[in-house]
Amino acid sequence: MSDKNISVSAASGKDHCLELAGVLDFDTVSAALEQVGAEIEQRSGQSLTLDLTRLKHSNSAALALLVECRALARQHATKLLLTSVPAGVQQLAEVCEADSLLAG
């Protein structure tokens, strides 16, 4: 089994919360987007929190995922909250002037 994997699952004990764990990079971002996107669509008109606490590694693909998730959330009137966004992703968002997208 590869060390490069991403897990998207309901956070234990937290309603309306998905936890992303593992590696979020160019190899895993498509799988993550498919799973998170489906949850956003299912929660149309509700709220959803993405908890990134358990990410081991992320790169610019993580920023791309979060930007796309924001767009999907807007399309489906889903309030998307982000927790524990890795510092590197936050810094990249600032450099790209996309930090407002992470803030919601």
Backbone as a printed PyTorch tensor [residue, N CA C, xyz], in Angstrom:
tensor([[[  0.8440,  -1.1880,   0.0000],
         [  0.0000,   0.0000,   0.0000],
         [  0.8840,   1.2450,   0.0000]],

        [[  0.5180,   2.2190,  -0.7500],
         [  1.2730,   3.4530,  -0.8680],
         [  1.1190,   4.3090,   0.3830]],

        [[  2.1620,   5.0900,   0.6790],
         [  2.0790,   6.0500,   1.7740],
         [  1.2400,   7.2520,   1.3690]],

        [[  0.9630,   7.3630,   0.0680],
         [  0.1850,   8.4930,  -0.4360],
         [ -1.2750,   8.0930,  -0.5130]],

        [[ -2.0040,   8.4090,   0.5390],
         [ -3.4310,   8.1590,   0.5040],
         [ -4.1440,   9.2420,   1.2790]],

        [[ -5.4060,   9.3900,   0.9650],
         [ -6.2450,  10.3810,   1.6380],
         [ -7.4910,   9.6670,   2.1220]],

        [[ -7.8960,  10.0140,   3.3010],
         [ -9.1140,   9.4670,   3.8720],
         [-10.0740,  10.6180,   4.1270]],

        [[-11.3020,  10.4530,   3.6790],
         [-12.3500,  11.4380,   3.9380],
         [-13.4600,  10.6950,   4.6560]],

        [[-13.7220,  11.0810,   5.8980],
         [-14.7250,  10.3630,   6.6770],
         [-15.4440,  11.3060,   7.6330]],

        [[-16.6060,  10.8590,   8.0780],
         [-17.3460,  11.6420,   9.0660],
         [-16.5200,  11.7020,  10.3390]],

        [[-16.3690,  12.8900,  10.8810],
         [-15.5930,  13.0580,  12.1120],
         [-16.3680,  12.4700,  13.2810]],

        [[-15.7100,  11.6660,  14.0570],
         [-16.3300,  11.0080,  15.1940],
         [-16.8480,  12.0180,  16.2110]],

        [[-18.1110,  11.8980,  16.5450],
         [-18.7110,  12.7540,  17.5600],
         [-19.0230,  14.1680,  17.1140]],

        [[-18.8680,  14.4590,  15.8340],
         [-19.1430,  15.8140,  15.3420],
         [-20.1620,  15.7320,  14.2140]],

        [[-21.2670,  16.4190,  14.3790],
         [-22.2910,  16.4640,  13.3290],
         [-21.8290,  17.3570,  12.1880]],

        [[-22.1670,  16.9710,  10.9850],
         [-21.8940,  17.7850,   9.7940],
         [-20.4160,  18.1270,   9.6480]],

        [[-19.5590,  17.1650,   9.9480],
         [-18.1190,  17.4130,   9.8840],
         [-17.4230,  16.2580,   9.1690]],

        [[-16.6180,  16.6090,   8.1680],
         [-15.7860,  15.6330,   7.4740],
         [-14.3410,  15.8550,   7.8800]],

        [[-13.6580,  14.7490,   8.0970],
         [-12.2490,  14.8150,   8.4670],
         [-11.4120,  14.2900,   7.3080]],

        [[-10.4350,  15.0810,   6.8980],
         [ -9.4900,  14.6470,   5.8700],
         [ -8.2110,  14.2370,   6.5800]],

        [[ -7.7110,  13.0550,   6.2520],
         [ -6.5120,  12.5430,   6.9170],
         [ -5.5900,  11.9290,   5.8760]],

        [[ -4.2870,  12.0520,   6.1150],
         [ -3.3070,  11.4530,   5.2250],
         [ -2.6100,  12.5000,   4.3850]],

        [[ -2.3990,  12.1720,   3.1220],
         [ -1.6580,  13.0190,   2.1950],
         [ -2.6270,  13.6210,   1.1840]],

        [[ -2.6250,  14.9400,   1.0950],
         [ -3.4690,  15.6360,   0.1250],
         [ -2.5450,  16.3400,  -0.8550]],

        [[ -2.3610,  15.6970,  -2.0120],
         [ -1.4730,  16.2390,  -3.0460],
         [ -2.0510,  15.9300,  -4.4180]],

        [[ -1.2390,  16.0830,  -5.4390],
         [ -1.7280,  15.8950,  -6.8140],
         [ -2.2130,  14.4710,  -7.0760]],

        [[ -1.6770,  13.5030,  -6.3610],
         [ -2.0850,  12.1090,  -6.5560],
         [ -3.4000,  11.7780,  -5.8700]],

        [[ -3.7660,  12.5340,  -4.8460],
         [ -4.9510,  12.1800,  -4.0580],
         [ -6.0890,  13.1950,  -4.1320]],

        [[ -5.8330,  14.3510,  -4.7200],
         [ -6.8220,  15.4200,  -4.6870],
         [ -8.1140,  15.0540,  -5.4250]],

        [[ -8.0180,  14.3080,  -6.4990],
         [ -9.2380,  13.9390,  -7.2480],
         [-10.1710,  13.0880,  -6.4010]],

        [[ -9.6120,  12.1260,  -5.6940],
         [-10.4320,  11.2640,  -4.8280],
         [-11.0670,  12.0860,  -3.7140]],

        [[-10.2950,  13.0050,  -3.1410],
         [-10.8250,  13.8500,  -2.0720],
         [-11.9530,  14.7360,  -2.6000]],

        [[-11.7590,  15.3340,  -3.7700],
         [-12.7820,  16.2040,  -4.3410],
         [-14.0620,  15.4350,  -4.6320]],

        [[-13.9300,  14.2390,  -5.1370],
         [-15.1170,  13.4220,  -5.4260],
         [-15.9300,  13.1810,  -4.1560]],

        [[-15.2510,  12.8240,  -3.0790],
         [-15.9470,  12.5190,  -1.8260],
         [-16.5020,  13.7720,  -1.1490]],

        [[-15.6870,  14.8030,  -1.0640],
         [-16.1450,  16.0310,  -0.4110],
         [-17.2320,  16.6970,  -1.2480]],

        [[-17.0700,  16.7080,  -2.5600],
         [-18.0740,  17.2880,  -3.4380],
         [-19.4340,  16.6220,  -3.2730]],

        [[-19.4420,  15.3050,  -3.1510],
         [-20.6970,  14.5770,  -2.9510],
         [-21.3580,  14.9810,  -1.6360]],

        [[-20.5570,  15.1520,  -0.5970],
         [-21.0970,  15.5840,   0.6990],
         [-21.6750,  16.9970,   0.6200]],

        [[-20.9910,  17.8770,  -0.0810],
         [-21.4830,  19.2490,  -0.2320],
         [-22.8370,  19.2290,  -0.9410]],

        [[-22.9500,  18.4520,  -1.9970],
         [-24.2120,  18.3540,  -2.7280],
         [-25.3200,  17.8000,  -1.8480]],

        [[-25.0120,  16.7860,  -1.0430],
         [-26.0210,  16.1710,  -0.1690],
         [-26.4820,  17.1140,   0.9320]],

        [[-25.6430,  18.0510,   1.2910],
         [-25.9640,  18.9650,   2.3910],
         [-26.4200,  20.3320,   1.8870]],

        [[-27.0000,  20.3470,   0.7340],
         [-27.4920,  21.5980,   0.1500],
         [-28.3690,  22.3430,   1.1580]],

        [[-28.0370,  23.6250,   1.3730],
         [-28.8030,  24.4410,   2.3110],
         [-28.4140,  24.2500,   3.7620]],

        [[-27.4370,  23.4000,   4.0410],
         [-26.9990,  23.1370,   5.4080],
         [-25.5530,  23.5970,   5.5710]],

        [[-24.9530,  23.2270,   6.6770],
         [-23.5510,  23.5520,   6.8860],
         [-22.7190,  22.2660,   6.8870]],

        [[-21.4500,  22.4390,   6.5530],
         [-20.5050,  21.3290,   6.5460],
         [-19.1460,  21.8760,   6.9570]],

        [[-18.4920,  21.1830,   7.8780],
         [-17.1540,  21.5580,   8.3110],
         [-16.1570,  20.5550,   7.7480]],

        [[-15.0700,  21.0680,   7.1850],
         [-13.9510,  20.2280,   6.7640],
         [-12.8480,  20.3970,   7.7960]],

        [[-12.5090,  19.3200,   8.4610],
         [-11.4700,  19.3250,   9.4880],
         [-10.1950,  18.7450,   8.8800]],

        [[ -9.1560,  19.5670,   8.7990],
         [ -7.8980,  19.1570,   8.1730],
         [ -6.8140,  18.8270,   9.1970]],

        [[ -7.1940,  18.6500,  10.4350],
         [ -6.2480,  18.4050,  11.5220],
         [ -5.3300,  17.2180,  11.2460]],

        [[ -5.8620,  16.1650,  10.6500],
         [ -5.0940,  14.9270,  10.5030],
         [ -4.3590,  14.7960,   9.1690]],

        [[ -4.2420,  15.8780,   8.4260],
         [ -3.4350,  15.8140,   7.2080],
         [ -1.9660,  15.7000,   7.5930]],

        [[ -1.2820,  14.7380,   6.9910],
         [  0.1550,  14.5580,   7.2450],
         [  0.9850,  15.4430,   6.3250]],

        [[  0.4950,  15.6180,   5.1050],
         [  1.2170,  16.3930,   4.0990],
         [  0.2060,  16.9790,   3.1300]],

        [[  0.4810,  18.2020,   2.6950],
         [ -0.3630,  18.8170,   1.6650],
         [  0.5060,  19.7640,   0.8550]],

        [[  0.0190,  20.0690,  -0.3500],
         [  0.7230,  21.0260,  -1.2060],
         [ -0.3160,  21.9070,  -1.8860]],

        [[  0.0420,  22.5000,  -2.9880],
         [ -0.8810,  23.4230,  -3.6590],
         [ -2.1640,  22.7320,  -4.1130]],

        [[ -2.1460,  21.4330,  -4.2510],
         [ -3.3690,  20.7060,  -4.5970],
         [ -4.4180,  20.8710,  -3.4970]],

        [[ -3.9750,  20.9980,  -2.2600],
         [ -4.9070,  21.2110,  -1.1540],
         [ -5.6090,  22.5550,  -1.3040]],

        [[ -4.8660,  23.5660,  -1.6890],
         [ -5.4800,  24.8800,  -1.9170],
         [ -6.4940,  24.7910,  -3.0530]],

        [[ -6.1290,  24.1170,  -4.1260],
         [ -7.0550,  23.9480,  -5.2510],
         [ -8.3340,  23.2370,  -4.7990]],

        [[ -8.1900,  22.2220,  -3.9700],
         [ -9.3560,  21.5010,  -3.4530],
         [-10.2510,  22.4370,  -2.6480]],

        [[ -9.6670,  23.2240,  -1.7630],
         [-10.4610,  24.1000,  -0.9150],
         [-11.1650,  25.1850,  -1.7240]],

        [[-10.5020,  25.7150,  -2.7260],
         [-11.1290,  26.7160,  -3.5940],
         [-12.2970,  26.0920,  -4.3570]],

        [[-12.0930,  24.9020,  -4.8900],
         [-13.1750,  24.2190,  -5.6120],
         [-14.3310,  23.8750,  -4.6810]],

        [[-14.0250,  23.4720,  -3.4650],
         [-15.0820,  23.1570,  -2.4970],
         [-15.8880,  24.4010,  -2.1540]],

        [[-15.2270,  25.5450,  -2.0370],
         [-15.9440,  26.8060,  -1.7950],
         [-16.9170,  27.0920,  -2.9460]],

        [[-16.4580,  26.8950,  -4.1730],
         [-17.3160,  27.1340,  -5.3370],
         [-18.5180,  26.1840,  -5.3300]],

        [[-18.2770,  24.9200,  -5.0460],
         [-19.3760,  23.9440,  -4.9730],
         [-20.3500,  24.3050,  -3.8590]],

        [[-19.8140,  24.7280,  -2.7400],
         [-20.6730,  25.0860,  -1.6090],
         [-21.5780,  26.2570,  -1.9810]],

        [[-21.0270,  27.2390,  -2.6860],
         [-21.8510,  28.3730,  -3.1280],
         [-22.9630,  27.8980,  -4.0670]],

        [[-22.6210,  27.0060,  -4.9950],
         [-23.6130,  26.4970,  -5.9460],
         [-24.7540,  25.7780,  -5.2440]],

        [[-24.4440,  25.1200,  -4.1290],
         [-25.4440,  24.3020,  -3.4340],
         [-25.9530,  24.9510,  -2.1510]],

        [[-25.6410,  26.2320,  -1.9660],
         [-26.0810,  26.9750,  -0.7710],
         [-25.6950,  26.2330,   0.5120]],

        [[-24.5120,  25.6700,   0.5080],
         [-23.9870,  24.9680,   1.6760],
         [-22.9740,  25.8820,   2.3670]],

        [[-23.1340,  26.0570,   3.6610],
         [-22.1680,  26.8590,   4.4220],
         [-20.9680,  25.9650,   4.7300]],

        [[-19.8190,  26.3080,   4.1710],
         [-18.6150,  25.4960,   4.3350],
         [-17.6610,  26.1560,   5.3190]],

        [[-17.3270,  25.4320,   6.3620],
         [-16.3840,  25.8990,   7.3710],
         [-15.1190,  25.0590,   7.2780]],

        [[-13.9760,  25.6970,   7.4440],
         [-12.6910,  25.0020,   7.3900],
         [-12.0140,  25.1040,   8.7420]],

        [[-11.4930,  23.9890,   9.2420],
         [-10.7380,  24.0170,  10.4890],
         [ -9.3760,  23.3840,  10.2760]],

        [[ -8.4000,  23.9360,  10.9620],
         [ -7.0280,  23.4170,  10.9630],
         [ -6.4160,  23.3500,   9.5680]],

        [[ -6.6100,  24.4180,   8.7940],
         [ -5.9720,  24.4970,   7.4770],
         [ -4.4590,  24.5720,   7.7180]],

        [[ -3.6770,  23.6840,   7.0920],
         [ -2.2280,  23.6940,   7.3100],
         [ -1.6070,  25.0570,   7.0030]],

        [[ -0.6100,  25.4210,   7.7940],
         [  0.0450,  26.7230,   7.6500],
         [  0.5830,  26.9310,   6.2370]],

        [[  1.1500,  25.8980,   5.6310],
         [  1.6830,  26.0260,   4.2800],
         [  0.6140,  26.3550,   3.2620]],

        [[ -0.5640,  25.7900,   3.4370],
         [ -1.6810,  26.0720,   2.5320],
         [ -2.1690,  27.5030,   2.7530]],

        [[ -2.2260,  27.9240,   4.0130],
         [ -2.6220,  29.3010,   4.3050],
         [ -1.6320,  30.2980,   3.6980]],

        [[ -0.3370,  29.9990,   3.8200],
         [  0.6840,  30.8870,   3.2590],
         [  0.5850,  30.9530,   1.7370]],

        [[  0.3790,  29.8190,   1.1150],
         [  0.2250,  29.7850,  -0.3390],
         [ -1.0010,  30.6040,  -0.7600]],

        [[ -2.0790,  30.4770,  -0.0180],
         [ -3.2900,  31.2430,  -0.3230],
         [ -3.0180,  32.7420,  -0.2350]],

        [[ -2.2290,  33.1520,   0.7440],
         [ -1.8860,  34.5700,   0.8810],
         [ -1.0620,  35.0470,  -0.3120]],

        [[ -0.0710,  34.2580,  -0.7020],
         [  0.7760,  34.6170,  -1.8440],
         [ -0.0610,  34.7270,  -3.1170]],

        [[ -1.0230,  33.8390,  -3.2700],
         [ -1.8860,  33.8200,  -4.4570],
         [ -3.0700,  34.7810,  -4.3410]],

        [[ -3.1180,  35.4960,  -3.2260],
         [ -4.2230,  36.4000,  -2.9410],
         [ -5.5710,  35.6790,  -2.9690]],

        [[ -5.5590,  34.4510,  -2.4440],
         [ -6.7690,  33.6490,  -2.3610],
         [ -7.1610,  33.3790,  -0.9090]],

        [[ -6.5060,  34.0680,   0.0340],
         [ -6.7660,  33.8200,   1.4480],
         [ -8.2070,  34.1310,   1.8310]],

        [[ -8.8420,  35.0640,   1.1450],
         [-10.2410,  35.3680,   1.4530],
         [-11.1420,  34.1730,   1.1440]],

        [[-10.7460,  33.3470,   0.2080],
         [-11.5260,  32.1520,  -0.1200],
         [-11.4690,  31.1280,   1.0030]],

        [[-10.3570,  31.0750,   1.7060],
         [-10.2430,  30.1470,   2.8270],
         [-11.0720,  30.6420,   4.0110]],

        [[-11.1530,  31.9360,   4.1480],
         [-11.9050,  32.5090,   5.2600],
         [-13.4130,  32.3650,   5.0620]],

        [[-13.8260,  32.1820,   3.8450],
         [-15.2480,  32.0140,   3.5710],
         [-15.8400,  33.2630,   3.0830]]])
